[in-house]
Amino acid sequence: MENVVEFNNVTKRFKDFSVKNIDLQVKRGFVHGFIGANGAGKSTMIKMIMNLLKPDAGEVSVFGMDYKTHEKAIKERIGFVYDGNVFFENLNLKDIKRIVSPAYKHWDNALFSQYVEQFELPLNKSIKKFSKGMQMKASLAIALSHHAELIIMDEPTAGLDPIFRRELLGVLQELMLDGNRTIFFSTHITTDLNRIADYIAFINRGELVFNNSIHDITENYALVKGRTELLDRDTEKAFMHINRLSTGFEALTKKVNDVENTFGDSVVIEPATLEDIMFHLKGGVQHV
Ligand SMILES: Nc1ncnc2c1ncn2[C@@H]1O[C@H](COP(=O)(O)OP(=O)(O)OP(=O)(O)O)[C@@H](O)[C@H]1O
């Protein structure tokens, strides 16, 4: 299966934070969700995909090409949507189209008009007077109008009302019918991922914890609930993280068989949601 984005042992260091030794593959033809707590490194990674930041070590390639030699060819095939992507805020959409369209070989005026109509966007109103949702729609309309093969979005649904969020997910799903497109987007709204994502990459404190299919994640992780007295130094080894509550414990495991053998019917084992996994792994893994 072809990778449209590859990180090979990528490190980016800031003064107080680093993204470390990342190996990430983004497969063509799928929707990839990118999750992690505030400050985990998602935007940093996305900026490296877009060549807005350069790695200190390792390599990022997009469509099998390197930014050093093929920046234009790569950017031509990417649609980038992010919060605050309104670089021409005093202009209206008609002017933006005039400025942006010549930059793309595959710009499609009819498609742009179609999205403007579908998203009910005014052409003559200056972008700075758009609501947050309208700005996101405008950004998306531009990103989609040059037949981008790879859509990269940094928190595209943040701050959008539930109705438009669902509409947006519908638009993205339609885009995927093409079969050749790839979407990679960061989000804090895990229900959006359950709706449309095929793969989830999870970054925690600058380290990639996993990049797996939703199916594998659901199969691999489980949430275990039981009485705190069941825990001791040995039994705890079955868990990656334990949350002790006054009513009992709740723990994350990847060793469901071990848990069943150790605890039998004395615990409840449930499927772990993405939120459960993020919550439990946020503080780091205690046992693997
Ligand atoms: N240019 C920079 N200089 C120094 N530190 C930076 C820079 N850009 C990001 N950081 C730091 O890197 C860390 C990760 O930031 P990043 O924006 O990648 O996180 P994020 O996962 O996108 O977070 P959020 O979900 O809150 O948007 C933060 O601690 C941030 O302060």
The ligand as an SDF file (V2000), in Angstrom:
LIG
                    3D

 31 33  0  0  0  0  0  0  0  0999 V2000
    7.7370   27.8310   17.3140 N   0  0  0  0  0  0  0  0  0  0  0  0
    7.7560   27.2990   18.5340 C   0  0  0  0  0  0  0  0  0  0  0  0
    8.7230   27.6430   19.4320 N   0  0  0  0  0  0  0  0  0  0  0  0
    8.7690   27.0800   20.6520 C   0  0  0  0  0  0  0  0  0  0  0  0
    7.8830   26.1830   21.1000 N   0  0  0  0  0  0  0  0  0  0  0  0
    6.9040   25.8090   20.2560 C   0  0  0  0  0  0  0  0  0  0  0  0
    6.7920   26.3450   18.9280 C   0  0  0  0  0  0  0  0  0  0  0  0
    5.7220   25.7750   18.3320 N   0  0  0  0  0  0  0  0  0  0  0  0
    5.1850   24.9230   19.2460 C   0  0  0  0  0  0  0  0  0  0  0  0
    5.8900   24.9390   20.3930 N   0  0  0  0  0  0  0  0  0  0  0  0
    5.6200   24.1310   21.6040 C   0  0  0  0  0  0  0  0  0  0  0  0
    5.5140   22.7890   21.2160 O   0  0  0  0  0  0  0  0  0  0  0  0
    4.5270   22.1210   21.9980 C   0  0  0  0  0  0  0  0  0  0  0  0
    3.5700   21.4000   21.0760 C   0  0  0  0  0  0  0  0  0  0  0  0
    2.7660   22.3610   20.4050 O   0  0  0  0  0  0  0  0  0  0  0  0
    1.7490   21.9510   19.2610 P   0  0  0  0  0  0  0  0  0  0  0  0
    1.1080   23.2050   18.7840 O   0  0  0  0  0  0  0  0  0  0  0  0
    2.4430   21.0960   18.2720 O   0  0  0  0  0  0  0  0  0  0  0  0
    0.7040   21.0590   20.0670 O   0  0  0  0  0  0  0  0  0  0  0  0
   -0.7360   20.5170   19.6490 P   0  0  0  0  0  0  0  0  0  0  0  0
   -0.7320   19.0350   19.9220 O   0  0  0  0  0  0  0  0  0  0  0  0
   -1.0940   20.9590   18.2870 O   0  0  0  0  0  0  0  0  0  0  0  0
   -1.6490   21.2280   20.7340 O   0  0  0  0  0  0  0  0  0  0  0  0
   -3.1760   21.7700   20.6890 P   0  0  0  0  0  0  0  0  0  0  0  0
   -4.0460   20.5510   20.7000 O   0  0  0  0  0  0  0  0  0  0  0  0
   -3.2840   22.5370   21.9550 O   0  0  0  0  0  0  0  0  0  0  0  0
   -3.3300   22.6120   19.4550 O   0  0  0  0  0  0  0  0  0  0  0  0
    3.8890   23.1760   22.8820 C   0  0  0  0  0  0  0  0  0  0  0  0
    4.4770   23.0800   24.1620 O   0  0  0  0  0  0  0  0  0  0  0  0
    4.2770   24.4860   22.2250 C   0  0  0  0  0  0  0  0  0  0  0  0
    4.4310   25.5090   23.1700 O   0  0  0  0  0  0  0  0  0  0  0  0
  1  2  1  0
  2  3  1  0
  2  7  2  0
  3  4  2  0
  4  5  1  0
  5  6  2  0
  6  7  1  0
  6 10  1  0
  7  8  1  0
  8  9  2  0
  9 10  1  0
 10 11  1  0
 11 12  1  0
 11 30  1  0
 12 13  1  0
 13 14  1  0
 13 28  1  0
 14 15  1  0
 15 16  1  0
 16 17  2  0
 16 18  1  0
 16 19  1  0
 19 20  1  0
 20 21  2  0
 20 22  1  0
 20 23  1  0
 23 24  1  0
 24 25  2  0
 24 26  1  0
 24 27  1  0
 28 29  1  0
 28 30  1  0
 30 31  1  0
M  END
$$$$
